[in-house]
Amino acid sequence: PEAIASYVDAVIDRFRRVDVLINNAGGQFPTTAETLSPKGFAAVVRNNLIGTWAMTHAVANKAMIPQKRGRIVNVIAQIIRGFPGMVHTGAARAGVDNMTKTLAVEWALHGIRVNAVAPGVIVTSGTKQYPPELLDTAEKANPLKRLGTAEEVSHLITYLASRYADFVAGQTFYIDGGASIWGDQWFLPEDVPKYPPYPVPERG
């Protein structure tokens, strides 16, 4: 929290205000729930949920509430049907989803709009850590028969951060090719042990 506060202070000193905050903290690894250690669970929650809250709280109090205006977009994940094999990040992202709705109501009187974007499986540098078979399964299960792109997600974020979305608040937008309403999960619990373990970060 201290490092975040110092960073926000530096931004305000340079630019005098903060109009838009995009929270995109993320980091997780495939694991079965029963083999996930408390340390591993806590590391992901600390990074994905607590880190998002700390940045949001600092920016709101130091910039957006005083200036009576701001736009916050939280990037979470497609967790509407649960997140088998990713219980740590599923729990954290669900927390951010609820935080989005709560803050949208609480901070509306300050002119702050809070929304969330929930991508499905998106092709990024991070997807390289997952086995090709996993991505192939996700692609075949998607109604559009493909994976999403970072550019497609960025277009939605840009809209929510713009004046064109001034009457949009407390909403979570799924950008997943319809995967949240149709098709298989991108992998099932019994498939998780097939994938190699990934190192757990010491700090989130």
N, C-alpha and C positions, 0 to 999 in steps of 0.2 A: 504493500500500500504506500509506503514512503517513496519508493522509486516512481510509482505511478503519479503520485501527487507532485513530485518534482518535475516530472516530464510534462504534466499538464500546465504547471506554472511556467515552464520554459516556452511552451506553445503560446500561451496567453501573452507573455512578455513580448514575443515576436510579432504575433498577428492581432493582438488585442481582443480577440473573441474566438469562439468555436461555434460554428453554425451546424456542422454535421459530424456525427460520430458513427463510424462503422466498426462494430465489434465482430472480429473474425478469429478470436482465439480458438485453437483447436489442437487436438493431439490425442490419439487413442490407438489401440491395438486389438486385433481379434483375440478373444479368450472365452472359454466357457465360464459361466458364473461361479461354478463350484471350485475352479482352480484359480480364480482371481484373488490375489492377496489384498489385505486391507491397505497396504502401501500402494499397490497399483491402482486400486479404486480411488483412494484419496488423491493421488497425483493427478488423475484425469479430472476429477471434480474440482480440484484446486485450480487447474488451468482453465477448464472450459466454463465453469460456473462462477467460482469465486473471483477469478481474474476479470471476467466480464462485468461482474457487479462492481468490483473495485474501480475499474476504469469509468463505468457509467456514473457511479456516485461522485467521483472526483470531477468529471467534466460537467455534470449537472450543477453541482454546488459552486464550482469555481467560475463557470462561464454561462451556462444556459439559463439557470434560474435568475441570476442577476440581470442578464440581458433580455429576459422574458421571451426567449425564442430558441428553438433548437430542434434538430431532427436526429433521431437515433435509430439505427438499423442493426439488429442483432442477427448474425448468420448462425443458424443452428444446424439441424439435420432432419431428414425425413423420419420422424419417430412416432407418427400417429398410430401405427400398428405395433408398437414395441420395437426393440432393436436386439434380437437374438444374436449372441456372440459379441455384443458391445454393451453390456449392461451398465458399465461405468459411464460411457459417454451418453447413453440413452437417458440415464437419470439426470446427468448434468444438463443436457440439452432441454429436457422437459422442464427443468428448473428455470432455465433462461426463457423458455416459452411462456411460463406463467409470470415470470418477472416482467416480461414485455407487456402483457395485458394489465398487470397491476400498476406499473409505472405510467402506462398510457392514460390511465384514469387519474392517478394521483397528481401527475405533473401536467395535466391538460390546462389547469389554471395558470401555469407558467408559460404557456405557449409552446410546450415541448411535445412533439409527436414521437411515439415509440412504436416501431413495427419490427417484424422478424421475417427472415427469408429462410426457408427450409429446403435446401437442395437435396436431390436424390443422389445417385451415383454420378459424379462429375469427373471428367478426364482432367486431371491436374498432375503436377509433378509428384504429389503425394500418393496417387493411385499406383505408382510404379512399385510400391512396397507390397502390393497385393498380387497373389498368383493370377496369371492370365485366365485360368479356369474360372476363377471367381468373377472376374469382370465379364467373361463370356456368358456366364449364367445370368448376371444382372442385365446384360444387353438383350438376351433372348426373352427374359421374363417381362421386359418393359413393353407396354402397349405400343410405343413408337419404335421398338426394335433397335434402339440405339442408346448411348449414354449422352449425358448433357455436356455442355462446354462451359468453361469459365466465363466466356464472353456473354453467354445467355444469362448466367446468374448476375453478372455485373450490370446488364441492362435493367434488370428488375430493381437492383439496389439503387441505381442511378435515378430511376423513377421515384422510388420511395424517399429519396433524399432531396427531391426537387419540389418546387412550389406547386407542381401539378398534382401532388399527392397531399395537399394541405388538409383535405377532409378525410384522410385515411389515418386511422389510429388504432392501436391495439390488435392489429391483425397479423396472422402468420400466413405467409404465402408459400405454398408448396410448388417447387419448380423441379419436377421429377418425371415428366413425360407420362404422368398418369399412374405411376407405380404405387402411389399411396392409396389408390382406389381399386387397383386391379393387378394381378400377377403375384408371383412368389416373392418372398423375401430374398434379398440378394445372397444369403446363404442361411441354411438351417442349423440349429444347434448341433446336430450329429455330424455336420461337416466341419465344424470349427477345428477339431483336433488334426485335421488333414493339413492345416496351414502352419507354417513355421512360426515359432514365438517371436515376438518383437520386444526389444529392451524397454523396460519401464523407466521413464525419466525420473531422475532423482528429485528434480524440482519442477513444478508446473509453471 
